[in-house]
Amino acid sequence: MQVNIGGLVMKNPVTVGSGTFGYGQEYDRYFDVSRLGAVTVKSLSLQPRAGNRPPRLVETPAGMLNAIGLQNVGIEAYLRDKLPFLRERGCTVIGNIYGYSPEEYAQLAEILEREGGADAIEANLSCPNVHDAKTRGCKLVSQSPERVAEYTRAVKAATRLPVFIKLSPNVMDITEPALAAEEAGADGLSLINTLLGMGIDPETRRPILSNIVGGLSGPAIRPVAVKMVWDAARAVRIPIIGMGGICTAEDAVQFLLAGASAVAVGCASFRRPDTALRVVEGLEAYCARQGVADISELVGAMKVD
């Protein structure tokens, strides 16, 4: 079950989606989180963020819309209050980072490496919930291949840790930002972040989310995510962490067969907190049933006649 994702060794190919698992300790009452291949923490910024004002979460058919806005405790509090638990448990840690400039991303990456705060960096260039949709729209860094390359180079120059670039599905062709990240030195990609969406209350005629626009996640986006992983995997040589609506081991296998080398369980953990562990156990059972000696044999193994 062990995999190597761009230099990050994971005991199994299952992590969690940033923003859906807190800092790990929140889920430890349900299972030993060190059993996961890695814990990907909430996005970390240089200063604490309160996020967007409520309402910022709404259930949708087969998913949910969120506009949390990257609420987090900030890098200093994370290192002081959250990291010790993860290290005591022996977890492999992926530090997701967010900033307002390439320099801020670089600074966060440098701090995480210097302080032992992560074993790999996931640079979030694709959150749709930190923009004022009313006045500025929702233009994302990862919608511009040139900006993806700029930010990737900045992070890579600041750290020796493996760097994964988290990209948005809200593009015409996912291979363009994927190739830009690879050419700029990324060690891997995280695909996909949420799809842009919104909801309107018919009675009040007002947006349901205070941010107007949010990110759609859950099983509804899984077919889109699998297809984008397949597209990107045929274009790049670096590994991909696939995510988007994974609820079961069978869902995870779809991503592996499409070309992902690892997977992340996201909002399914809200409904059943031990979903990620169940995916790990389900993958073990699947490999045993299928006679798969090494889970990496599944990567890109979809049969196309």
Backbone bond lengths (Angstrom), bond angles and torsions (degrees), N, CA, C in turn:
res aa  C-N    CA-C-N  psi(-1)  N-CA   C-N-CA  omega(-1)  CA-C   N-CA-C  phi
1 M - - - 1.468 - - 1.523 112.01 -
2 Q 1.328 118.17 -13.80 1.464 120.56 -177.34 1.519 111.14 -68.65
3 V 1.338 115.09 140.86 1.466 120.97 178.23 1.525 109.03 -134.21
4 N 1.330 114.82 156.93 1.457 121.63 174.48 1.527 107.35 -119.47
5 I 1.328 115.59 112.53 1.458 121.48 -176.80 1.517 108.85 -106.75
6 G 1.300 116.31 93.96 1.457 120.59 177.44 1.517 114.46 59.58
7 G 1.322 116.48 30.71 1.458 120.84 -179.19 1.515 113.51 103.66
8 L 1.323 118.11 -10.61 1.468 122.10 175.85 1.522 108.64 -94.93
9 V 1.326 116.39 116.22 1.464 121.30 178.32 1.526 109.19 -87.32
10 M 1.329 115.97 123.93 1.463 122.36 178.62 1.528 108.83 -119.15
11 K 1.326 116.68 138.70 1.467 120.49 -177.55 1.526 111.95 -66.95
12 N 1.312 116.84 -22.01 1.458 123.06 172.79 1.532 106.77 -154.02
13 P 1.328 118.27 165.94 1.472 119.66 -170.58 1.525 114.50 -87.48
14 V 1.330 118.40 27.03 1.467 120.93 -175.07 1.527 110.76 -117.84
15 T 1.332 115.61 122.43 1.453 121.68 169.13 1.527 107.48 -123.17
16 V 1.326 116.48 -164.45 1.463 121.16 -178.92 1.526 108.84 -126.50
17 G 1.319 116.26 156.45 1.447 120.41 -179.81 1.517 111.51 -75.90
18 S 1.317 116.85 132.20 1.457 120.40 178.42 1.525 110.15 -57.34
19 G 1.319 115.70 135.46 1.454 120.86 -179.64 1.510 113.65 92.25
20 T 1.334 117.79 -7.61 1.470 120.82 -179.61 1.521 112.46 -112.23
21 F 1.324 117.45 -2.19 1.465 120.44 -171.62 1.529 111.24 -133.97
22 G 1.331 116.72 13.71 1.457 119.81 -178.10 1.514 110.95 55.89
23 Y 1.331 115.15 -130.79 1.464 121.21 177.78 1.530 110.73 -114.95
24 G 1.333 116.24 21.39 1.456 121.16 176.06 1.513 113.97 96.51
25 Q 1.299 116.96 -46.00 1.464 120.54 -174.95 1.526 111.69 -63.97
26 E 1.332 116.46 -29.74 1.464 120.22 -178.99 1.522 112.26 -60.73
27 Y 1.330 117.01 -26.97 1.461 120.92 -177.17 1.528 113.16 -100.45
28 D 1.312 117.19 -4.70 1.463 119.80 -174.59 1.524 112.23 -67.08
29 R 1.321 118.19 -18.80 1.465 120.30 177.08 1.524 111.17 -70.28
30 Y 1.330 116.86 -18.25 1.457 121.21 -177.72 1.527 113.12 -98.36
31 F 1.328 117.58 -32.49 1.461 121.05 176.61 1.524 109.03 -165.48
32 D 1.324 115.46 164.29 1.459 121.73 178.32 1.528 108.16 -72.84
33 V 1.338 117.06 105.67 1.465 120.28 -173.27 1.523 112.49 -67.84
34 S 1.341 117.50 -15.33 1.466 119.27 177.99 1.522 111.81 -70.80
35 R 1.337 117.33 -9.26 1.459 119.91 177.32 1.526 111.73 -75.15
36 L 1.314 117.11 -13.07 1.465 120.26 177.14 1.524 110.24 -77.75
37 G 1.312 115.35 156.25 1.460 119.08 176.64 1.509 112.00 -60.59
38 A 1.330 116.24 -35.59 1.463 122.09 176.54 1.516 108.35 -163.70
39 V 1.322 115.75 155.76 1.460 122.25 171.06 1.527 106.90 -107.58
40 T 1.327 116.54 120.49 1.463 121.40 174.66 1.520 107.87 -97.35
41 V 1.318 116.68 117.49 1.463 120.66 -173.03 1.528 111.11 -83.39
42 K 1.342 114.77 166.85 1.463 120.85 174.73 1.522 110.07 -55.21
43 S 1.339 115.79 150.96 1.458 119.68 177.93 1.523 110.80 -52.97
44 L 1.332 115.28 134.80 1.458 121.91 -179.54 1.518 109.73 -109.07
45 S 1.320 116.45 132.40 1.454 122.14 175.65 1.530 109.01 -117.90
46 L 1.325 116.17 166.83 1.466 119.24 -178.18 1.515 111.78 -62.91
47 Q 1.323 117.22 -37.87 1.458 122.76 177.79 1.525 109.52 -116.58
48 P 1.329 118.15 154.56 1.472 119.58 176.77 1.525 110.96 -58.72
49 R 1.322 115.76 147.78 1.458 121.63 177.49 1.522 109.45 -123.90
50 A 1.331 116.57 133.97 1.461 120.81 177.38 1.524 111.57 -82.77
51 G 1.325 117.33 -17.21 1.448 121.03 -177.03 1.513 111.77 79.30
52 N 1.321 115.95 -171.43 1.467 121.37 -179.06 1.527 111.05 -79.07
53 R 1.325 115.82 158.02 1.462 119.10 177.95 1.530 109.51 -76.78
54 P 1.339 117.65 153.02 1.459 120.71 177.81 1.526 110.68 -69.64
55 P 1.339 115.63 161.81 1.465 128.42 -5.73 1.528 111.02 -73.29
56 R 1.321 115.17 140.42 1.461 119.39 -176.35 1.522 113.00 -137.72
57 L 1.336 116.18 16.42 1.458 120.82 178.49 1.518 108.43 -150.93
58 V 1.321 116.91 133.15 1.459 120.77 177.46 1.524 109.40 -147.99
59 E 1.321 116.17 136.03 1.456 120.68 177.68 1.524 109.61 -76.32
60 T 1.326 115.20 144.66 1.457 121.94 177.69 1.529 107.94 -129.75
61 P 1.328 118.16 166.29 1.464 118.66 174.22 1.526 110.70 -57.68
62 A 1.332 116.66 121.87 1.465 122.85 178.31 1.518 113.12 60.63
63 G 1.320 117.05 32.98 1.459 118.34 177.50 1.511 112.89 170.57
64 M 1.329 115.13 -158.45 1.448 119.82 177.86 1.516 109.92 -156.28
65 L 1.343 114.76 153.56 1.455 122.29 172.59 1.511 108.08 -104.33
66 N 1.329 116.77 132.33 1.449 118.45 175.41 1.523 110.28 -131.92
67 A 1.328 113.33 147.10 1.462 120.71 173.46 1.525 107.48 -137.42
68 I 1.340 115.34 50.76 1.467 120.59 -177.76 1.524 110.62 -60.23
69 G 1.319 116.94 -41.07 1.460 119.79 177.73 1.510 114.62 85.91
70 L 1.338 115.90 30.65 1.472 121.99 174.92 1.528 112.61 58.07
71 Q 1.328 116.63 41.07 1.464 120.39 172.36 1.531 109.07 -56.85
72 N 1.340 117.23 129.48 1.458 119.77 177.28 1.521 110.31 -160.44
73 V 1.328 115.17 166.72 1.468 120.78 -173.43 1.522 112.83 -82.00
74 G 1.336 117.18 -10.11 1.460 120.17 -176.52 1.518 111.18 90.14
75 I 1.326 116.03 156.02 1.458 121.60 -172.67 1.527 112.63 -62.30
76 E 1.317 118.19 -38.47 1.466 120.96 -177.03 1.522 111.25 -65.27
77 A 1.337 116.93 -47.95 1.456 120.36 179.84 1.526 111.22 -67.53
78 Y 1.330 116.53 -34.75 1.466 119.40 176.82 1.525 110.68 -59.48
79 L 1.308 116.81 -49.61 1.470 120.46 -178.75 1.523 111.41 -63.02
80 R 1.317 116.39 -37.45 1.465 120.96 -176.15 1.530 112.77 -80.33
81 D 1.344 116.99 -42.44 1.458 120.18 -168.17 1.525 115.11 -109.71
82 K 1.316 118.16 -24.91 1.462 120.72 -172.77 1.531 112.93 -106.56
83 L 1.322 116.35 -41.43 1.461 120.48 -175.77 1.524 113.65 -61.20
84 P 1.351 119.83 -41.26 1.468 118.90 -177.02 1.520 113.50 -52.99
85 F 1.321 118.34 -39.87 1.464 120.28 178.68 1.522 111.03 -60.45
86 L 1.340 116.99 -46.43 1.457 121.17 -178.02 1.524 110.90 -62.34
87 R 1.315 117.12 -40.51 1.465 120.65 179.95 1.528 111.27 -71.04
88 E 1.320 117.36 -37.81 1.469 119.81 177.03 1.524 111.27 -63.30
89 R 1.320 116.59 -35.77 1.463 120.91 178.81 1.532 111.95 -76.92
90 G 1.313 117.68 -13.99 1.459 120.25 -178.49 1.514 113.10 78.81
91 C 1.327 117.13 27.27 1.467 121.26 -178.80 1.525 111.55 -76.26
92 T 1.311 115.67 144.54 1.460 121.23 164.66 1.521 106.54 -80.43
93 V 1.330 116.46 131.21 1.468 120.57 -170.52 1.525 111.14 -119.02
94 I 1.323 115.34 128.67 1.462 122.02 170.75 1.525 107.03 -106.51
95 G 1.325 116.22 119.07 1.449 121.12 -178.67 1.514 110.82 -93.25
96 N 1.329 116.73 111.02 1.459 121.56 177.44 1.522 108.30 -84.14
97 I 1.329 117.41 131.78 1.460 120.92 -175.30 1.523 111.11 -124.22
98 Y 1.347 114.93 149.66 1.456 121.48 176.83 1.525 109.48 -143.23
99 G 1.335 116.15 135.96 1.452 120.94 177.16 1.510 110.86 -146.35
100 Y 1.324 115.59 -178.75 1.458 121.52 -177.93 1.527 112.79 -101.14
101 S 1.324 116.36 0.00 1.465 119.99 -178.50 1.517 108.32 -159.56
102 P 1.341 117.85 162.61 1.469 119.64 175.19 1.521 111.62 -57.73
103 E 1.327 116.60 -34.61 1.465 120.21 -178.96 1.524 111.37 -65.19
104 E 1.343 117.12 -37.95 1.462 119.34 178.96 1.525 110.95 -68.66
105 Y 1.335 116.56 -40.89 1.465 119.22 175.98 1.526 110.34 -59.48
106 A 1.314 116.47 -43.90 1.462 120.85 -179.75 1.517 110.82 -62.88
107 Q 1.320 116.86 -41.74 1.460 120.56 -179.82 1.523 111.10 -63.68
108 L 1.314 117.17 -42.33 1.460 120.86 178.18 1.525 111.43 -63.30
109 A 1.326 116.87 -43.80 1.463 120.56 179.06 1.522 110.97 -62.10
110 E 1.323 116.46 -42.01 1.467 120.81 -179.51 1.522 110.44 -64.20
111 I 1.337 117.47 -41.78 1.471 121.19 179.88 1.522 110.59 -64.84
112 L 1.331 117.04 -44.63 1.465 119.87 -178.90 1.523 111.62 -62.04
113 E 1.322 117.46 -40.12 1.463 118.75 177.41 1.529 111.40 -68.24
114 R 1.319 116.43 -46.90 1.468 120.68 -176.69 1.523 111.85 -61.21
115 E 1.339 116.89 -38.84 1.457 121.08 -175.29 1.527 113.10 -94.81
116 G 1.319 117.54 5.91 1.464 120.17 -179.23 1.511 112.92 65.28
117 G 1.338 115.77 31.06 1.452 120.41 -174.11 1.510 115.33 -84.24
118 A 1.321 117.78 -6.28 1.465 121.01 -179.53 1.517 109.09 -162.22
119 D 1.330 114.84 157.64 1.457 121.50 175.16 1.525 111.43 -100.17
120 A 1.322 115.47 -12.51 1.467 122.33 175.57 1.520 107.11 -158.88
121 I 1.327 115.29 160.41 1.460 122.04 -179.48 1.521 109.23 -113.08
122 E 1.334 116.75 133.41 1.452 121.71 169.71 1.524 106.51 -114.35
123 A 1.326 116.40 113.17 1.464 121.38 -178.58 1.522 109.27 -89.45
124 N 1.324 116.19 113.34 1.456 121.79 -177.83 1.530 109.22 -83.10
125 L 1.312 116.21 99.63 1.463 121.49 178.65 1.524 111.22 -104.06
126 S 1.341 116.87 17.77 1.462 117.50 -165.36 1.516 115.59 -143.19
127 C 1.338 120.05 15.50 1.456 119.65 179.81 1.523 110.18 -73.14
128 P 1.339 118.47 125.47 1.469 120.02 -177.89 1.521 113.51 -87.90
129 N 1.336 117.80 4.88 1.462 120.50 -168.87 1.522 114.19 -108.69
130 V 1.319 118.00 15.58 1.462 119.99 -176.98 1.527 110.74 -119.14
131 H 1.330 116.16 23.59 1.452 121.53 -179.54 1.523 109.46 -124.02
132 D 1.303 117.12 149.20 1.457 122.21 175.37 1.521 108.32 -82.62
133 A 1.336 116.10 98.00 1.467 120.46 -174.70 1.524 111.72 -64.00
134 K 1.349 116.97 -25.66 1.454 120.37 -176.66 1.531 111.97 -70.76
135 T 1.335 116.49 -35.91 1.465 119.80 -173.39 1.523 114.32 -114.89
136 R 1.352 117.04 -28.08 1.461 118.61 -172.32 1.518 113.81 -122.62
137 G 1.321 117.16 1.20 1.448 118.27 -178.57 1.522 111.71 71.33
138 C 1.322 116.12 -160.89 1.462 121.03 -175.33 1.526 111.10 -132.80
139 K 1.295 117.19 44.58 1.461 120.60 178.36 1.516 109.80 -67.95
140 L 1.312 116.28 127.49 1.453 121.96 -176.51 1.518 110.78 -109.65
141 V 1.341 115.71 148.37 1.461 120.13 177.96 1.521 110.43 -54.96
142 S 1.340 116.22 -43.26 1.464 118.84 -173.43 1.521 113.50 -76.47
143 Q 1.328 118.00 2.21 1.464 119.97 171.73 1.525 111.95 -84.39
144 S 1.328 116.85 -7.15 1.462 121.73 178.55 1.524 109.40 -117.79
145 P 1.322 118.83 111.74 1.463 120.33 178.38 1.525 112.84 -55.27
146 E 1.326 117.21 -35.80 1.465 120.60 -179.39 1.524 110.65 -65.28
147 R 1.332 117.10 -41.83 1.459 119.91 179.21 1.529 111.19 -72.17
148 V 1.323 117.44 -35.28 1.461 120.34 174.83 1.525 109.90 -57.22
149 A 1.324 116.46 -45.86 1.463 120.60 179.41 1.522 111.04 -63.39
150 E 1.331 116.84 -42.02 1.469 120.78 -179.45 1.533 111.17 -61.49
151 Y 1.320 117.10 -47.74 1.458 120.90 -178.26 1.527 110.95 -68.91
152 T 1.318 116.72 -39.14 1.461 120.26 179.46 1.522 110.90 -61.82
153 R 1.328 116.74 -45.91 1.465 120.34 179.13 1.529 111.28 -60.44
154 A 1.330 116.56 -39.70 1.462 120.35 -179.09 1.533 111.20 -63.88
155 V 1.324 116.54 -44.04 1.466 119.77 -179.43 1.522 110.81 -68.65
156 K 1.328 116.38 -43.32 1.464 120.04 -179.53 1.527 111.87 -62.40
157 A 1.323 117.11 -34.35 1.463 120.42 179.96 1.518 112.07 -71.72
158 A 1.343 116.71 -17.99 1.463 120.42 -174.25 1.519 113.68 -96.82
159 T 1.342 118.43 -10.95 1.462 119.51 -174.03 1.519 111.31 -149.61
160 R 1.334 114.93 154.22 1.465 121.48 172.62 1.525 111.08 -97.81
161 L 1.338 117.03 -3.31 1.457 120.34 177.95 1.534 110.27 -69.93
162 P 1.324 117.31 153.45 1.471 118.94 173.61 1.518 110.13 -58.77
163 V 1.319 116.83 138.56 1.465 122.72 -177.82 1.519 109.59 -119.18
164 F 1.341 115.41 122.04 1.454 122.39 176.15 1.530 108.26 -110.02
165 I 1.301 116.86 134.91 1.458 121.66 -179.54 1.530 108.86 -103.60
166 K 1.338 115.07 121.49 1.466 120.05 -178.99 1.517 109.27 -91.51
167 L 1.335 115.54 118.68 1.456 121.98 -172.17 1.524 112.78 -106.14
168 S 1.314 114.55 158.62 1.457 121.94 -179.87 1.525 111.36 -92.52
169 P 1.338 117.00 143.89 1.465 119.79 173.31 1.519 112.25 -81.39
170 N 1.333 117.24 -4.92 1.460 121.43 -174.69 1.529 110.99 -85.08
171 V 1.337 114.22 58.37 1.458 122.39 -179.36 1.527 108.49 -139.78
172 M 1.329 115.82 162.49 1.465 120.21 177.68 1.524 111.37 -73.65
173 D 1.336 116.43 -38.04 1.465 121.39 -174.89 1.518 109.02 -142.01
174 I 1.329 117.14 107.17 1.463 121.79 -175.69 1.527 111.84 -64.46
175 T 1.325 117.79 -22.25 1.462 119.11 -177.09 1.525 112.11 -68.96
176 E 1.329 118.16 -25.24 1.465 119.52 -178.43 1.524 112.53 -67.23
177 P 1.343 120.39 -53.72 1.465 118.73 175.15 1.527 112.56 -67.29
178 A 1.330 117.68 -30.21 1.465 120.22 178.55 1.529 110.60 -63.69
179 L 1.313 116.93 -46.31 1.464 120.62 177.95 1.520 111.68 -65.91
180 A 1.334 116.67 -36.28 1.467 119.84 178.52 1.518 110.69 -63.04
181 A 1.329 117.27 -41.69 1.465 120.83 178.14 1.522 110.99 -64.93
182 E 1.326 116.26 -43.57 1.464 119.94 179.83 1.519 111.03 -62.01
183 E 1.311 116.47 -47.10 1.459 120.31 -177.50 1.523 112.42 -66.05
184 A 1.352 116.74 -24.84 1.460 121.16 178.58 1.524 112.51 -86.55
185 G 1.343 116.95 -0.72 1.457 119.87 173.15 1.503 116.73 109.16
186 A 1.334 118.66 5.67 1.463 120.31 179.65 1.525 110.60 -58.24
187 D 1.326 115.74 144.45 1.467 121.36 178.17 1.521 112.01 -89.41
188 G 1.322 116.49 -14.08 1.452 120.79 179.53 1.513 110.34 -175.04
189 L 1.331 115.19 171.74 1.463 122.12 179.55 1.520 109.41 -123.53
190 S 1.335 116.51 150.31 1.462 122.44 170.43 1.520 107.17 -115.19
191 L 1.336 116.04 119.80 1.470 122.39 -175.51 1.521 109.53 -136.37
192 I 1.342 117.67 126.08 1.452 127.71 5.92 1.526 109.19 -125.48
193 N 1.334 116.31 164.22 1.449 120.68 167.49 1.533 107.88 -81.49
194 T 1.314 117.37 -171.32 1.456 120.36 -174.07 1.523 112.85 -75.90
195 L 1.319 114.33 156.38 1.463 121.97 174.51 1.532 109.36 -85.63
196 L 1.316 117.24 141.17 1.454 120.61 177.86 1.526 110.34 -65.75
197 G 1.332 115.10 135.67 1.454 119.87 178.85 1.511 111.04 -158.01
198 M 1.320 116.52 171.09 1.463 120.91 177.94 1.517 109.64 -155.62
199 G 1.320 115.04 162.13 1.455 121.56 176.48 1.526 109.55 -134.13
200 I 1.343 116.49 147.74 1.455 122.14 -179.62 1.535 108.71 -127.54
201 D 1.316 116.21 133.04 1.463 121.68 177.09 1.526 108.56 -79.49
202 P 1.342 118.80 114.88 1.466 120.80 -177.48 1.526 113.55 -62.73
203 E 1.349 117.47 -28.77 1.459 120.30 -177.57 1.524 111.91 -75.59
204 T 1.322 115.71 -45.20 1.477 119.43 -178.74 1.521 112.07 -91.29
205 R 1.345 115.97 -16.59 1.466 122.72 -176.82 1.528 111.86 62.47
206 R 1.293 115.56 25.80 1.458 121.10 -179.27 1.529 110.15 -115.27
207 P 1.349 117.96 155.24 1.474 119.65 175.77 1.522 110.40 -59.90
208 I 1.312 116.39 143.82 1.465 120.45 178.72 1.525 110.17 -73.10
209 L 1.337 117.12 -38.91 1.459 121.78 178.76 1.520 110.16 -90.17
210 S 1.315 116.72 138.90 1.469 119.67 178.65 1.520 111.31 -62.94
211 N 1.349 116.42 -28.24 1.462 121.27 179.11 1.527 112.00 -82.68
212 I 1.325 116.67 -1.35 1.470 126.26 -175.73 1.522 110.87 70.56
213 V 1.331 116.52 -57.72 1.466 122.03 -178.12 1.524 110.02 -103.66
214 G 1.307 116.42 144.48 1.460 121.39 176.94 1.509 111.03 -139.75
215 G 1.315 115.33 -173.33 1.455 121.17 179.84 1.514 110.85 -108.67
216 L 1.318 117.15 126.77 1.462 122.69 179.03 1.512 109.88 -87.97
217 S 1.323 116.01 127.95 1.467 121.37 177.35 1.521 108.51 -134.02
218 G 1.330 115.84 177.33 1.455 120.48 178.69 1.516 112.95 104.90
219 P 1.333 116.80 -178.03 1.470 121.11 -175.86 1.519 113.94 -55.06
220 A 1.339 117.77 -25.71 1.463 119.97 -179.06 1.519 112.93 -60.02
221 I 1.334 117.27 -28.68 1.470 119.09 -176.05 1.523 112.96 -97.46
222 R 1.338 117.33 -1.60 1.468 118.92 -174.24 1.531 113.91 -58.34
223 P 1.328 119.79 -46.35 1.474 118.22 179.15 1.527 112.89 -59.05
224 V 1.330 116.69 -36.88 1.462 120.22 177.51 1.525 109.82 -65.15
225 A 1.333 116.26 -44.93 1.459 120.66 -178.40 1.526 111.98 -63.39
226 V 1.328 116.85 -43.80 1.473 120.54 179.67 1.525 110.22 -60.87
227 K 1.327 116.22 -42.34 1.458 120.12 -178.79 1.524 111.00 -66.73
228 M 1.330 118.09 -38.89 1.459 120.45 179.75 1.528 111.52 -70.16
229 V 1.313 117.27 -35.77 1.467 119.77 173.55 1.520 109.94 -62.04
230 W 1.311 116.89 -43.93 1.469 121.40 178.91 1.519 110.85 -60.95
231 D 1.327 116.95 -45.15 1.465 120.75 178.37 1.535 111.22 -60.16
232 A 1.338 116.09 -49.35 1.462 120.29 -176.03 1.528 111.33 -67.14
233 A 1.330 116.47 -39.22 1.465 119.97 -177.31 1.515 112.57 -63.63
234 R 1.319 116.84 -27.41 1.469 119.79 178.07 1.516 112.17 -82.54
235 A 1.345 116.31 -10.51 1.464 119.87 -176.74 1.523 113.42 -104.62
236 V 1.342 117.06 -28.48 1.471 120.30 -175.57 1.523 110.37 -116.42
237 R 1.327 114.50 163.90 1.464 120.78 178.54 1.525 112.14 -104.94
238 I 1.330 117.58 -11.57 1.463 120.63 -179.52 1.530 109.92 -83.14
239 P 1.330 117.82 155.73 1.469 120.55 -176.83 1.528 112.65 -71.54
240 I 1.315 114.75 159.00 1.459 122.74 -178.06 1.525 109.59 -124.82
241 I 1.339 115.85 135.16 1.459 121.58 168.72 1.526 105.86 -98.32
242 G 1.323 116.64 113.96 1.455 121.34 -176.03 1.517 111.87 -91.57
243 M 1.319 116.23 141.53 1.472 120.97 -179.47 1.517 109.39 -157.21
244 G 1.327 114.06 157.08 1.459 119.98 179.71 1.518 110.24 133.77
245 G 1.313 117.60 90.47 1.459 121.63 175.01 1.510 115.78 80.00
246 I 1.327 118.30 20.58 1.471 120.11 179.23 1.525 109.97 -77.58
247 C 1.328 115.96 120.80 1.463 122.33 179.54 1.521 112.76 -120.67
248 T 1.329 116.90 -21.52 1.466 121.54 -175.50 1.526 109.76 -139.07
249 A 1.332 115.29 169.37 1.462 120.03 176.11 1.523 110.77 -63.18
250 E 1.318 117.08 -35.28 1.461 120.26 178.74 1.530 110.87 -63.32
251 D 1.324 116.25 -38.40 1.469 119.63 174.83 1.523 110.05 -60.88
252 A 1.329 116.08 -45.21 1.464 120.81 -178.97 1.523 111.11 -61.88
253 V 1.323 116.87 -39.54 1.463 120.66 179.67 1.524 110.58 -61.20
254 Q 1.322 117.69 -37.03 1.465 119.93 177.25 1.532 110.87 -56.17
255 F 1.337 116.48 -44.37 1.459 120.40 -179.72 1.528 111.20 -65.53
256 L 1.325 116.93 -41.30 1.459 120.03 178.89 1.527 110.47 -63.18
257 L 1.318 116.94 -46.20 1.461 120.25 -179.72 1.529 111.20 -63.50
258 A 1.328 117.06 -30.16 1.464 121.05 178.96 1.519 112.39 -75.80
259 G 1.349 117.22 -15.09 1.456 119.85 177.03 1.507 116.25 129.35
260 A 1.331 118.94 -2.93 1.458 121.00 176.22 1.523 109.94 -73.70
261 S 1.334 116.23 146.48 1.465 121.53 177.39 1.520 111.92 -97.74
262 A 1.322 116.85 -15.42 1.459 123.38 176.72 1.521 107.17 -153.20
263 V 1.334 116.31 170.42 1.455 120.74 -178.62 1.527 109.61 -137.35
264 A 1.341 114.42 160.49 1.465 120.48 175.80 1.520 108.83 -128.55
265 V 1.327 115.86 133.44 1.466 122.66 175.64 1.520 107.99 -92.71
266 G 1.329 116.63 127.38 1.454 120.33 -175.83 1.512 113.39 -106.91
267 C 1.345 116.18 -112.79 1.462 118.78 -169.38 1.523 113.77 -70.74
268 A 1.329 118.90 -7.27 1.468 119.95 173.91 1.527 110.83 -59.80
269 S 1.347 116.79 -25.46 1.464 120.14 178.92 1.526 111.97 -66.70
270 F 1.337 118.00 -22.54 1.462 120.14 178.31 1.525 110.86 -69.34
271 R 1.314 115.13 -36.28 1.468 119.93 -178.28 1.523 111.28 -81.89
272 R 1.318 116.29 -41.19 1.470 120.89 177.32 1.516 106.94 -136.67
273 P 1.335 118.30 105.33 1.463 121.23 -170.96 1.520 115.53 -59.98
274 D 1.341 118.11 -23.49 1.463 119.53 -178.44 1.531 112.40 -97.04
275 T 1.324 117.40 19.32 1.470 120.21 -177.41 1.525 112.09 -57.16
276 A 1.327 117.52 -44.10 1.471 119.92 -176.86 1.526 110.67 -61.24
277 L 1.319 117.47 -41.63 1.464 120.26 178.07 1.524 110.57 -65.43
278 R 1.325 117.26 -40.17 1.455 120.73 178.29 1.528 111.44 -63.29
279 V 1.328 116.82 -32.51 1.468 120.22 175.71 1.526 110.18 -67.29
280 V 1.337 117.14 -42.43 1.464 120.78 176.64 1.528 109.99 -57.58
281 E 1.314 116.66 -51.19 1.463 120.71 -178.05 1.527 111.16 -65.08
282 G 1.322 116.39 -36.50 1.460 119.58 178.17 1.513 112.71 -67.31
283 L 1.326 116.95 -36.13 1.468 120.06 176.63 1.528 110.98 -66.41
284 E 1.321 116.11 -39.19 1.475 119.35 176.70 1.527 110.28 -60.40
285 A 1.336 116.12 -44.57 1.463 120.52 -179.95 1.531 110.79 -66.28
286 Y 1.310 117.41 -39.30 1.463 121.14 179.37 1.527 110.61 -62.44
287 C 1.330 116.58 -45.74 1.468 119.88 179.89 1.518 111.39 -62.59
288 A 1.323 116.47 -39.99 1.463 119.77 178.48 1.530 110.54 -64.82
289 R 1.315 116.04 -42.44 1.467 120.50 -178.34 1.519 112.02 -67.89
290 Q 1.342 116.50 -35.62 1.452 121.53 -176.83 1.532 113.11 -91.07
291 G 1.330 116.86 -3.74 1.458 119.81 -178.64 1.513 113.19 71.55
292 V 1.336 117.08 32.45 1.462 122.45 179.90 1.526 108.88 -90.65
293 A 1.326 116.73 116.18 1.458 121.04 -176.56 1.524 112.27 -79.66
294 D 1.313 117.02 -32.33 1.465 122.89 -177.96 1.521 107.04 -135.89
295 I 1.334 116.30 124.83 1.464 119.20 -174.07 1.527 112.37 -61.97
296 S 1.318 117.54 -22.55 1.462 120.54 177.61 1.527 112.05 -64.08
297 E 1.352 116.94 -17.71 1.457 119.87 176.40 1.528 112.05 -62.38
298 L 1.337 116.09 -21.70 1.455 119.99 -177.28 1.522 113.51 -81.99
299 V 1.332 116.70 -18.10 1.460 121.05 -172.31 1.534 110.23 -65.46
300 G 1.316 116.02 116.73 1.461 121.14 179.05 1.514 114.42 70.42
301 A 1.333 116.82 20.33 1.463 120.31 -174.09 1.517 113.66 -93.52
302 M 1.308 118.10 16.64 1.465 120.15 175.53 1.527 109.88 -59.44
303 K 1.315 116.03 135.30 1.461 121.43 -178.74 1.524 109.71 -90.46
304 V 1.316 115.96 122.19 1.472 120.61 178.46 1.528 107.03 -122.71
305 D 1.300 117.17 114.60 1.472 120.80 -178.16 1.519 111.18 -75.52
